[in-house]
Amino acid sequence: MTPLAHIVALPVRAYRLVASPWVGHGCRFQPTCSAYALEALERHGAVKGGYLMVRRICRCHPWGGHGFDPVPERKSRD
């Protein structure tokens, strides 16, 4: 993970540590939004991973989707 991605991941890690146990386990997606965010930041870096993270969180509402939604693979530059 890039240094900037580590910084972007801090609020996600704090949420998982502090708020997640109180919120409950009613996630609509698999993997959960916080796991998705950390994986997106790991795989794509701070800019694109942050974009994917925000896009996923915006889809997490009662009229949004549900089910299996993995982080997209990184495109090779071949």
Distance bins in CASP14 RR format, pairs under 12 A and 6 or more apart:
PFRMAT RR
TARGET T0000
AUTHOR 0000-0000-0000
RMODE 2
METHOD distances of the structure
MODEL  1
1 7 0 0 0 0 1 0 0 0 0 0 0
1 8 0 0 0 0 1 0 0 0 0 0 0
1 9 1 0 0 1 0 0 0 0 0 0 0
1 10 0 0 0 0 0 1 0 0 0 0 0
1 12 0 0 0 0 0 1 0 0 0 0 0
1 13 0 0 0 0 0 1 0 0 0 0 0
1 37 0 0 0 0 0 1 0 0 0 0 0
1 38 0 0 0 0 1 0 0 0 0 0 0
1 39 0 0 0 0 0 1 0 0 0 0 0
1 40 0 0 0 0 0 1 0 0 0 0 0
1 41 1 0 0 1 0 0 0 0 0 0 0
1 42 1 0 1 0 0 0 0 0 0 0 0
1 43 0 0 0 0 1 0 0 0 0 0 0
1 44 0 0 0 0 0 1 0 0 0 0 0
1 45 1 0 0 1 0 0 0 0 0 0 0
1 46 0 0 0 0 1 0 0 0 0 0 0
1 49 0 0 0 0 0 1 0 0 0 0 0
1 50 0 0 0 0 0 1 0 0 0 0 0
2 8 0 0 0 0 1 0 0 0 0 0 0
2 9 0 0 0 0 0 1 0 0 0 0 0
2 41 0 0 0 0 1 0 0 0 0 0 0
2 42 0 0 0 0 1 0 0 0 0 0 0
2 43 0 0 0 0 0 1 0 0 0 0 0
2 44 0 0 0 0 1 0 0 0 0 0 0
2 45 1 0 1 0 0 0 0 0 0 0 0
2 46 1 0 1 0 0 0 0 0 0 0 0
2 47 0 0 0 0 1 0 0 0 0 0 0
2 48 0 0 0 0 0 1 0 0 0 0 0
2 49 0 0 0 0 0 1 0 0 0 0 0
2 50 0 0 0 0 0 1 0 0 0 0 0
3 9 0 0 0 0 0 1 0 0 0 0 0
3 10 0 0 0 0 0 1 0 0 0 0 0
3 41 0 0 0 0 0 1 0 0 0 0 0
3 45 0 0 0 0 0 1 0 0 0 0 0
3 46 0 0 0 0 1 0 0 0 0 0 0
4 10 0 0 0 0 0 1 0 0 0 0 0
4 41 0 0 0 0 1 0 0 0 0 0 0
4 44 0 0 0 0 0 1 0 0 0 0 0
4 45 1 0 0 1 0 0 0 0 0 0 0
4 46 1 1 0 0 0 0 0 0 0 0 0
4 47 0 0 0 0 1 0 0 0 0 0 0
4 48 0 0 0 0 0 1 0 0 0 0 0
4 49 0 0 0 0 0 1 0 0 0 0 0
4 50 0 0 0 0 1 0 0 0 0 0 0
5 12 0 0 0 0 0 1 0 0 0 0 0
5 13 0 0 0 0 0 1 0 0 0 0 0
5 37 0 0 0 0 0 1 0 0 0 0 0
5 38 0 0 0 0 1 0 0 0 0 0 0
5 39 0 0 0 0 0 1 0 0 0 0 0
5 40 0 0 0 0 1 0 0 0 0 0 0
5 41 1 0 1 0 0 0 0 0 0 0 0
5 42 1 0 0 1 0 0 0 0 0 0 0
5 43 0 0 0 0 1 0 0 0 0 0 0
5 44 0 0 0 0 1 0 0 0 0 0 0
5 45 1 0 1 0 0 0 0 0 0 0 0
5 46 1 0 1 0 0 0 0 0 0 0 0
5 47 0 0 0 0 1 0 0 0 0 0 0
5 48 0 0 0 0 1 0 0 0 0 0 0
5 49 1 0 0 1 0 0 0 0 0 0 0
5 50 0 0 0 0 1 0 0 0 0 0 0
5 52 0 0 0 0 0 1 0 0 0 0 0
5 53 0 0 0 0 0 1 0 0 0 0 0
6 12 0 0 0 0 0 1 0 0 0 0 0
6 13 0 0 0 0 1 0 0 0 0 0 0
6 38 0 0 0 0 0 1 0 0 0 0 0
6 41 0 0 0 0 1 0 0 0 0 0 0
6 42 0 0 0 0 1 0 0 0 0 0 0
6 45 0 0 0 0 1 0 0 0 0 0 0
6 46 0 0 0 0 1 0 0 0 0 0 0
7 13 0 0 0 0 0 1 0 0 0 0 0
7 41 0 0 0 0 1 0 0 0 0 0 0
7 45 0 0 0 0 0 1 0 0 0 0 0
7 46 1 0 0 1 0 0 0 0 0 0 0
7 50 0 0 0 0 0 1 0 0 0 0 0
8 14 0 0 0 0 0 1 0 0 0 0 0
8 37 0 0 0 0 1 0 0 0 0 0 0
8 38 0 0 0 0 1 0 0 0 0 0 0
8 40 0 0 0 0 1 0 0 0 0 0 0
8 41 1 0 1 0 0 0 0 0 0 0 0
8 42 0 0 0 0 0 1 0 0 0 0 0
8 44 0 0 0 0 0 1 0 0 0 0 0
8 45 0 0 0 0 1 0 0 0 0 0 0
8 46 1 0 1 0 0 0 0 0 0 0 0
8 47 0 0 0 0 1 0 0 0 0 0 0
8 48 0 0 0 0 0 1 0 0 0 0 0
8 49 1 0 0 1 0 0 0 0 0 0 0
8 50 1 0 0 1 0 0 0 0 0 0 0
8 51 0 0 0 0 0 1 0 0 0 0 0
8 52 0 0 0 0 0 1 0 0 0 0 0
8 53 1 0 0 1 0 0 0 0 0 0 0
8 54 0 0 0 0 0 1 0 0 0 0 0
9 15 0 0 0 0 0 1 0 0 0 0 0
9 16 0 0 0 0 1 0 0 0 0 0 0
9 34 0 0 0 0 1 0 0 0 0 0 0
9 35 0 0 0 0 0 1 0 0 0 0 0
9 37 1 0 0 1 0 0 0 0 0 0 0
9 38 1 0 1 0 0 0 0 0 0 0 0
9 39 0 0 0 0 0 1 0 0 0 0 0
9 40 0 0 0 0 1 0 0 0 0 0 0
9 41 1 0 1 0 0 0 0 0 0 0 0
9 42 0 0 0 0 1 0 0 0 0 0 0
9 45 0 0 0 0 1 0 0 0 0 0 0
9 46 0 0 0 0 1 0 0 0 0 0 0
9 49 0 0 0 0 1 0 0 0 0 0 0
9 50 0 0 0 0 1 0 0 0 0 0 0
9 53 0 0 0 0 1 0 0 0 0 0 0
10 16 0 0 0 0 0 1 0 0 0 0 0
10 17 0 0 0 0 0 1 0 0 0 0 0
10 18 0 0 0 0 0 1 0 0 0 0 0
10 37 0 0 0 0 0 1 0 0 0 0 0
10 38 0 0 0 0 0 1 0 0 0 0 0
10 41 0 0 0 0 0 1 0 0 0 0 0
10 46 0 0 0 0 0 1 0 0 0 0 0
11 17 0 0 0 0 0 1 0 0 0 0 0
11 18 0 0 0 0 0 1 0 0 0 0 0
11 19 0 0 0 0 0 1 0 0 0 0 0
11 34 0 0 0 0 1 0 0 0 0 0 0
11 37 0 0 0 0 1 0 0 0 0 0 0
11 38 0 0 0 0 0 1 0 0 0 0 0
11 41 0 0 0 0 0 1 0 0 0 0 0
11 50 0 0 0 0 0 1 0 0 0 0 0
11 53 0 0 0 0 0 1 0 0 0 0 0
11 54 0 0 0 0 0 1 0 0 0 0 0
11 57 0 0 0 0 0 1 0 0 0 0 0
12 18 0 0 0 0 0 1 0 0 0 0 0
12 19 0 0 0 0 0 1 0 0 0 0 0
12 20 0 0 0 0 1 0 0 0 0 0 0
12 32 0 0 0 0 0 1 0 0 0 0 0
12 33 0 0 0 0 1 0 0 0 0 0 0
12 34 1 0 1 0 0 0 0 0 0 0 0
12 35 0 0 0 0 1 0 0 0 0 0 0
12 36 0 0 0 0 1 0 0 0 0 0 0
12 37 1 0 1 0 0 0 0 0 0 0 0
12 38 1 0 1 0 0 0 0 0 0 0 0
12 39 0 0 0 0 0 1 0 0 0 0 0
12 40 0 0 0 0 1 0 0 0 0 0 0
12 41 1 0 0 1 0 0 0 0 0 0 0
12 42 0 0 0 0 0 1 0 0 0 0 0
12 49 0 0 0 0 0 1 0 0 0 0 0
12 50 0 0 0 0 1 0 0 0 0 0 0
12 53 1 0 0 1 0 0 0 0 0 0 0
12 54 0 0 0 0 0 1 0 0 0 0 0
12 56 0 0 0 0 0 1 0 0 0 0 0
12 57 0 0 0 0 0 1 0 0 0 0 0
13 19 0 0 0 0 0 1 0 0 0 0 0
13 20 0 0 0 0 0 1 0 0 0 0 0
13 34 0 0 0 0 1 0 0 0 0 0 0
13 35 0 0 0 0 0 1 0 0 0 0 0
13 37 0 0 0 0 1 0 0 0 0 0 0
13 38 1 0 0 1 0 0 0 0 0 0 0
13 41 0 0 0 0 0 1 0 0 0 0 0
14 20 0 0 0 0 1 0 0 0 0 0 0
14 34 0 0 0 0 0 1 0 0 0 0 0
14 37 0 0 0 0 0 1 0 0 0 0 0
15 21 0 0 0 0 0 1 0 0 0 0 0
15 22 0 0 0 0 0 1 0 0 0 0 0
15 23 0 0 0 0 1 0 0 0 0 0 0
15 32 0 0 0 0 0 1 0 0 0 0 0
15 33 0 0 0 0 1 0 0 0 0 0 0
15 34 1 0 1 0 0 0 0 0 0 0 0
15 35 0 0 0 0 0 1 0 0 0 0 0
15 37 0 0 0 0 1 0 0 0 0 0 0
15 38 0 0 0 0 0 1 0 0 0 0 0
15 53 0 0 0 0 0 1 0 0 0 0 0
15 57 0 0 0 0 0 1 0 0 0 0 0
16 22 0 0 0 0 0 1 0 0 0 0 0
16 23 0 0 0 0 0 1 0 0 0 0 0
16 24 0 0 0 0 0 1 0 0 0 0 0
16 32 0 0 0 0 1 0 0 0 0 0 0
16 33 0 0 0 0 0 1 0 0 0 0 0
16 34 1 0 1 0 0 0 0 0 0 0 0
16 35 0 0 0 0 1 0 0 0 0 0 0
16 36 0 0 0 0 0 1 0 0 0 0 0
16 37 0 0 0 0 1 0 0 0 0 0 0
16 38 0 0 0 0 1 0 0 0 0 0 0
17 34 0 0 0 0 0 1 0 0 0 0 0
18 34 0 0 0 0 0 1 0 0 0 0 0
19 33 0 0 0 0 0 1 0 0 0 0 0
19 34 0 0 0 0 1 0 0 0 0 0 0
20 26 0 0 0 0 0 1 0 0 0 0 0
20 27 0 0 0 0 1 0 0 0 0 0 0
20 32 0 0 0 0 1 0 0 0 0 0 0
20 33 0 0 0 0 1 0 0 0 0 0 0
20 34 1 0 0 1 0 0 0 0 0 0 0
20 35 0 0 0 0 0 1 0 0 0 0 0
20 37 0 0 0 0 0 1 0 0 0 0 0
21 34 0 0 0 0 0 1 0 0 0 0 0
23 32 0 0 0 0 0 1 0 0 0 0 0
23 33 0 0 0 0 0 1 0 0 0 0 0
23 34 0 0 0 0 0 1 0 0 0 0 0
23 60 0 0 0 0 0 1 0 0 0 0 0
24 32 0 0 0 0 0 1 0 0 0 0 0
24 34 0 0 0 0 0 1 0 0 0 0 0
25 32 0 0 0 0 1 0 0 0 0 0 0
25 34 0 0 0 0 0 1 0 0 0 0 0
26 32 0 0 0 0 1 0 0 0 0 0 0
26 33 0 0 0 0 0 1 0 0 0 0 0
26 60 0 0 0 0 0 1 0 0 0 0 0
26 62 0 0 0 0 0 1 0 0 0 0 0
26 66 0 0 0 0 0 1 0 0 0 0 0
27 33 1 0 0 1 0 0 0 0 0 0 0
27 34 0 0 0 0 1 0 0 0 0 0 0
27 35 0 0 0 0 1 0 0 0 0 0 0
27 36 0 0 0 0 1 0 0 0 0 0 0
27 56 0 0 0 0 0 1 0 0 0 0 0
27 57 0 0 0 0 0 1 0 0 0 0 0
27 59 0 0 0 0 0 1 0 0 0 0 0
27 60 1 0 0 1 0 0 0 0 0 0 0
27 65 0 0 0 0 0 1 0 0 0 0 0
27 66 0 0 0 0 1 0 0 0 0 0 0
27 67 0 0 0 0 1 0 0 0 0 0 0
27 68 0 0 0 0 0 1 0 0 0 0 0
27 69 0 0 0 0 0 1 0 0 0 0 0
28 36 0 0 0 0 0 1 0 0 0 0 0
28 56 0 0 0 0 0 1 0 0 0 0 0
28 57 0 0 0 0 0 1 0 0 0 0 0
28 59 0 0 0 0 1 0 0 0 0 0 0
28 60 1 0 0 1 0 0 0 0 0 0 0
28 61 0 0 0 0 1 0 0 0 0 0 0
28 62 0 0 0 0 1 0 0 0 0 0 0
28 63 0 0 0 0 0 1 0 0 0 0 0
28 64 1 0 0 1 0 0 0 0 0 0 0
28 65 1 0 0 1 0 0 0 0 0 0 0
28 66 1 0 1 0 0 0 0 0 0 0 0
28 67 1 0 0 1 0 0 0 0 0 0 0
28 68 0 0 0 0 0 1 0 0 0 0 0
28 69 0 0 0 0 1 0 0 0 0 0 0
29 35 0 0 0 0 1 0 0 0 0 0 0
29 36 1 0 0 1 0 0 0 0 0 0 0
29 37 0 0 0 0 0 1 0 0 0 0 0
29 56 1 0 0 1 0 0 0 0 0 0 0
29 57 0 0 0 0 0 1 0 0 0 0 0
29 59 1 0 0 1 0 0 0 0 0 0 0
29 60 1 0 0 1 0 0 0 0 0 0 0
29 61 0 0 0 0 0 1 0 0 0 0 0
29 64 0 0 0 0 1 0 0 0 0 0 0
29 65 1 0 0 1 0 0 0 0 0 0 0
29 66 1 0 0 1 0 0 0 0 0 0 0
29 67 1 0 1 0 0 0 0 0 0 0 0
29 68 1 0 0 1 0 0 0 0 0 0 0
29 69 1 0 1 0 0 0 0 0 0 0 0
29 70 0 0 0 0 1 0 0 0 0 0 0
29 71 0 0 0 0 0 1 0 0 0 0 0
30 36 0 0 0 0 1 0 0 0 0 0 0
30 56 0 0 0 0 0 1 0 0 0 0 0
30 65 0 0 0 0 0 1 0 0 0 0 0
30 66 0 0 0 0 1 0 0 0 0 0 0
30 67 1 0 1 0 0 0 0 0 0 0 0
30 68 1 0 1 0 0 0 0 0 0 0 0
30 69 1 0 0 1 0 0 0 0 0 0 0
30 70 0 0 0 0 1 0 0 0 0 0 0
30 71 0 0 0 0 0 1 0 0 0 0 0
31 37 0 0 0 0 1 0 0 0 0 0 0
31 38 0 0 0 0 1 0 0 0 0 0 0
31 39 1 0 0 1 0 0 0 0 0 0 0
31 40 0 0 0 0 0 1 0 0 0 0 0
31 56 0 0 0 0 1 0 0 0 0 0 0
31 67 0 0 0 0 0 1 0 0 0 0 0
31 68 0 0 0 0 1 0 0 0 0 0 0
31 69 1 0 0 1 0 0 0 0 0 0 0
31 70 1 0 0 1 0 0 0 0 0 0 0
31 71 0 0 0 0 1 0 0 0 0 0 0
32 38 0 0 0 0 1 0 0 0 0 0 0
32 39 0 0 0 0 0 1 0 0 0 0 0
32 56 0 0 0 0 1 0 0 0 0 0 0
32 57 0 0 0 0 0 1 0 0 0 0 0
32 60 0 0 0 0 1 0 0 0 0 0 0
32 67 0 0 0 0 0 1 0 0 0 0 0
32 68 0 0 0 0 0 1 0 0 0 0 0
32 69 0 0 0 0 0 1 0 0 0 0 0
33 39 0 0 0 0 0 1 0 0 0 0 0
33 40 0 0 0 0 0 1 0 0 0 0 0
33 52 0 0 0 0 0 1 0 0 0 0 0
33 53 1 0 0 1 0 0 0 0 0 0 0
33 54 0 0 0 0 0 1 0 0 0 0 0
33 55 0 0 0 0 0 1 0 0 0 0 0
33 56 1 0 1 0 0 0 0 0 0 0 0
33 57 1 0 1 0 0 0 0 0 0 0 0
33 58 0 0 0 0 0 1 0 0 0 0 0
33 59 0 0 0 0 1 0 0 0 0 0 0
33 60 1 0 1 0 0 0 0 0 0 0 0
33 61 0 0 0 0 0 1 0 0 0 0 0
33 66 0 0 0 0 0 1 0 0 0 0 0
33 69 0 0 0 0 1 0 0 0 0 0 0
33 71 0 0 0 0 0 1 0 0 0 0 0
34 40 0 0 0 0 0 1 0 0 0 0 0
34 41 0 0 0 0 0 1 0 0 0 0 0
34 53 0 0 0 0 1 0 0 0 0 0 0
34 56 0 0 0 0 1 0 0 0 0 0 0
34 57 0 0 0 0 1 0 0 0 0 0 0
34 60 0 0 0 0 0 1 0 0 0 0 0
35 41 0 0 0 0 0 1 0 0 0 0 0
35 42 0 0 0 0 0 1 0 0 0 0 0
35 53 0 0 0 0 0 1 0 0 0 0 0
35 56 0 0 0 0 0 1 0 0 0 0 0
35 69 0 0 0 0 0 1 0 0 0 0 0
35 70 0 0 0 0 0 1 0 0 0 0 0
35 71 0 0 0 0 1 0 0 0 0 0 0
36 42 0 0 0 0 0 1 0 0 0 0 0
36 43 0 0 0 0 0 1 0 0 0 0 0
36 44 0 0 0 0 0 1 0 0 0 0 0
36 49 0 0 0 0 1 0 0 0 0 0 0
36 50 0 0 0 0 0 1 0 0 0 0 0
36 52 1 0 0 1 0 0 0 0 0 0 0
36 53 1 0 0 1 0 0 0 0 0 0 0
36 54 0 0 0 0 0 1 0 0 0 0 0
36 55 0 0 0 0 0 1 0 0 0 0 0
36 56 1 0 1 0 0 0 0 0 0 0 0
36 57 0 0 0 0 1 0 0 0 0 0 0
36 59 0 0 0 0 0 1 0 0 0 0 0
36 60 0 0 0 0 1 0 0 0 0 0 0
36 67 0 0 0 0 0 1 0 0 0 0 0
36 68 0 0 0 0 0 1 0 0 0 0 0
36 69 1 0 0 1 0 0 0 0 0 0 0
36 70 0 0 0 0 1 0 0 0 0 0 0
36 71 1 0 0 1 0 0 0 0 0 0 0
36 72 0 0 0 0 0 1 0 0 0 0 0
37 43 0 0 0 0 0 1 0 0 0 0 0
37 44 0 0 0 0 0 1 0 0 0 0 0
37 45 0 0 0 0 0 1 0 0 0 0 0
37 46 0 0 0 0 0 1 0 0 0 0 0
37 49 1 0 0 1 0 0 0 0 0 0 0
37 50 1 0 0 1 0 0 0 0 0 0 0
37 51 0 0 0 0 0 1 0 0 0 0 0
37 52 0 0 0 0 1 0 0 0 0 0 0
37 53 1 0 1 0 0 0 0 0 0 0 0
37 54 0 0 0 0 1 0 0 0 0 0 0
37 55 0 0 0 0 0 1 0 0 0 0 0
37 56 1 0 0 1 0 0 0 0 0 0 0
37 57 1 0 0 1 0 0 0 0 0 0 0
37 60 0 0 0 0 0 1 0 0 0 0 0
37 71 0 0 0 0 1 0 0 0 0 0 0
38 44 0 0 0 0 0 1 0 0 0 0 0
38 45 0 0 0 0 0 1 0 0 0 0 0
38 49 0 0 0 0 1 0 0 0 0 0 0
38 50 0 0 0 0 0 1 0 0 0 0 0
38 52 0 0 0 0 0 1 0 0 0 0 0
38 53 0 0 0 0 1 0 0 0 0 0 0
38 56 0 0 0 0 0 1 0 0 0 0 0
38 71 0 0 0 0 1 0 0 0 0 0 0
39 45 0 0 0 0 0 1 0 0 0 0 0
39 49 0 0 0 0 1 0 0 0 0 0 0
39 50 0 0 0 0 0 1 0 0 0 0 0
39 52 0 0 0 0 1 0 0 0 0 0 0
39 53 0 0 0 0 1 0 0 0 0 0 0
39 56 0 0 0 0 0 1 0 0 0 0 0
39 69 0 0 0 0 0 1 0 0 0 0 0
39 70 0 0 0 0 1 0 0 0 0 0 0
39 71 1 0 1 0 0 0 0 0 0 0 0
39 72 0 0 0 0 0 1 0 0 0 0 0
39 73 0 0 0 0 0 1 0 0 0 0 0
39 74 0 0 0 0 0 1 0 0 0 0 0
40 46 0 0 0 0 1 0 0 0 0 0 0
40 47 0 0 0 0 0 1 0 0 0 0 0
40 48 1 0 0 1 0 0 0 0 0 0 0
40 49 1 0 1 0 0 0 0 0 0 0 0
40 50 1 0 0 1 0 0 0 0 0 0 0
40 51 0 0 0 0 1 0 0 0 0 0 0
40 52 1 0 1 0 0 0 0 0 0 0 0
40 53 1 0 1 0 0 0 0 0 0 0 0
40 54 0 0 0 0 1 0 0 0 0 0 0
40 55 0 0 0 0 1 0 0 0 0 0 0
40 56 1 0 0 1 0 0 0 0 0 0 0
40 57 0 0 0 0 0 1 0 0 0 0 0
40 69 0 0 0 0 0 1 0 0 0 0 0
40 70 0 0 0 0 1 0 0 0 0 0 0
40 71 1 0 1 0 0 0 0 0 0 0 0
40 72 0 0 0 0 1 0 0 0 0 0 0
40 73 0 0 0 0 0 1 0 0 0 0 0
40 74 0 0 0 0 0 1 0 0 0 0 0
41 47 0 0 0 0 1 0 0 0 0 0 0
41 48 0 0 0 0 1 0 0 0 0 0 0
41 49 1 0 1 0 0 0 0 0 0 0 0
41 50 1 0 0 1 0 0 0 0 0 0 0
41 51 0 0 0 0 0 1 0 0 0 0 0
41 52 0 0 0 0 1 0 0 0 0 0 0
41 53 1 0 0 1 0 0 0 0 0 0 0
41 54 0 0 0 0 0 1 0 0 0 0 0
41 56 0 0 0 0 0 1 0 0 0 0 0
41 71 0 0 0 0 1 0 0 0 0 0 0
42 48 0 0 0 0 0 1 0 0 0 0 0
42 49 0 0 0 0 1 0 0 0 0 0 0
42 50 0 0 0 0 0 1 0 0 0 0 0
42 52 0 0 0 0 0 1 0 0 0 0 0
42 53 0 0 0 0 0 1 0 0 0 0 0
42 71 0 0 0 0 1 0 0 0 0 0 0
42 74 0 0 0 0 0 1 0 0 0 0 0
43 49 1 0 0 1 0 0 0 0 0 0 0
43 50 0 0 0 0 0 1 0 0 0 0 0
43 52 0 0 0 0 1 0 0 0 0 0 0
43 53 0 0 0 0 0 1 0 0 0 0 0
43 70 0 0 0 0 0 1 0 0 0 0 0
43 71 1 0 1 0 0 0 0 0 0 0 0
43 72 0 0 0 0 1 0 0 0 0 0 0
43 73 1 0 0 1 0 0 0 0 0 0 0
43 74 1 0 1 0 0 0 0 0 0 0 0
43 75 0 0 0 0 0 1 0 0 0 0 0
44 50 1 0 0 1 0 0 0 0 0 0 0
44 51 0 0 0 0 1 0 0 0 0 0 0
44 52 1 0 0 1 0 0 0 0 0 0 0
44 53 0 0 0 0 1 0 0 0 0 0 0
44 55 0 0 0 0 0 1 0 0 0 0 0
44 71 1 0 0 1 0 0 0 0 0 0 0
44 72 0 0 0 0 1 0 0 0 0 0 0
44 73 0 0 0 0 1 0 0 0 0 0 0
44 74 1 0 0 1 0 0 0 0 0 0 0
44 75 0 0 0 0 1 0 0 0 0 0 0
45 51 0 0 0 0 1 0 0 0 0 0 0
45 52 0 0 0 0 1 0 0 0 0 0 0
45 53 0 0 0 0 0 1 0 0 0 0 0
45 71 0 0 0 0 0 1 0 0 0 0 0
45 74 0 0 0 0 1 0 0 0 0 0 0
46 52 0 0 0 0 0 1 0 0 0 0 0
46 53 0 0 0 0 1 0 0 0 0 0 0
46 54 0 0 0 0 0 1 0 0 0 0 0
47 53 0 0 0 0 0 1 0 0 0 0 0
47 54 0 0 0 0 0 1 0 0 0 0 0
48 54 0 0 0 0 0 1 0 0 0 0 0
48 55 0 0 0 0 0 1 0 0 0 0 0
48 71 0 0 0 0 0 1 0 0 0 0 0
48 72 0 0 0 0 1 0 0 0 0 0 0
48 74 0 0 0 0 1 0 0 0 0 0 0
48 75 0 0 0 0 0 1 0 0 0 0 0
49 55 0 0 0 0 1 0 0 0 0 0 0
49 56 0 0 0 0 1 0 0 0 0 0 0
49 57 0 0 0 0 0 1 0 0 0 0 0
49 71 0 0 0 0 1 0 0 0 0 0 0
49 72 0 0 0 0 1 0 0 0 0 0 0
49 74 0 0 0 0 0 1 0 0 0 0 0
50 56 0 0 0 0 1 0 0 0 0 0 0
50 57 0 0 0 0 1 0 0 0 0 0 0
50 58 0 0 0 0 0 1 0 0 0 0 0
50 71 0 0 0 0 0 1 0 0 0 0 0
51 57 0 0 0 0 0 1 0 0 0 0 0
51 58 0 0 0 0 0 1 0 0 0 0 0
51 71 0 0 0 0 0 1 0 0 0 0 0
51 72 0 0 0 0 0 1 0 0 0 0 0
52 58 0 0 0 0 0 1 0 0 0 0 0
52 59 0 0 0 0 0 1 0 0 0 0 0
52 69 0 0 0 0 0 1 0 0 0 0 0
52 70 0 0 0 0 0 1 0 0 0 0 0
52 71 1 0 0 1 0 0 0 0 0 0 0
52 72 1 0 0 1 0 0 0 0 0 0 0
52 73 0 0 0 0 0 1 0 0 0 0 0
52 74 0 0 0 0 0 1 0 0 0 0 0
53 59 0 0 0 0 0 1 0 0 0 0 0
53 60 0 0 0 0 0 1 0 0 0 0 0
53 71 0 0 0 0 1 0 0 0 0 0 0
54 60 0 0 0 0 0 1 0 0 0 0 0
55 69 0 0 0 0 0 1 0 0 0 0 0
55 71 0 0 0 0 0 1 0 0 0 0 0
55 72 0 0 0 0 0 1 0 0 0 0 0
56 64 0 0 0 0 0 1 0 0 0 0 0
56 65 0 0 0 0 0 1 0 0 0 0 0
56 69 1 0 0 1 0 0 0 0 0 0 0
56 70 0 0 0 0 0 1 0 0 0 0 0
56 71 0 0 0 0 1 0 0 0 0 0 0
56 72 0 0 0 0 0 1 0 0 0 0 0
57 64 0 0 0 0 0 1 0 0 0 0 0
57 69 0 0 0 0 0 1 0 0 0 0 0
58 64 0 0 0 0 1 0 0 0 0 0 0
58 65 0 0 0 0 0 1 0 0 0 0 0
59 65 1 0 0 1 0 0 0 0 0 0 0
59 66 0 0 0 0 1 0 0 0 0 0 0
59 67 0 0 0 0 0 1 0 0 0 0 0
59 69 0 0 0 0 1 0 0 0 0 0 0
60 66 0 0 0 0 1 0 0 0 0 0 0
60 67 0 0 0 0 0 1 0 0 0 0 0
60 69 0 0 0 0 1 0 0 0 0 0 0
END
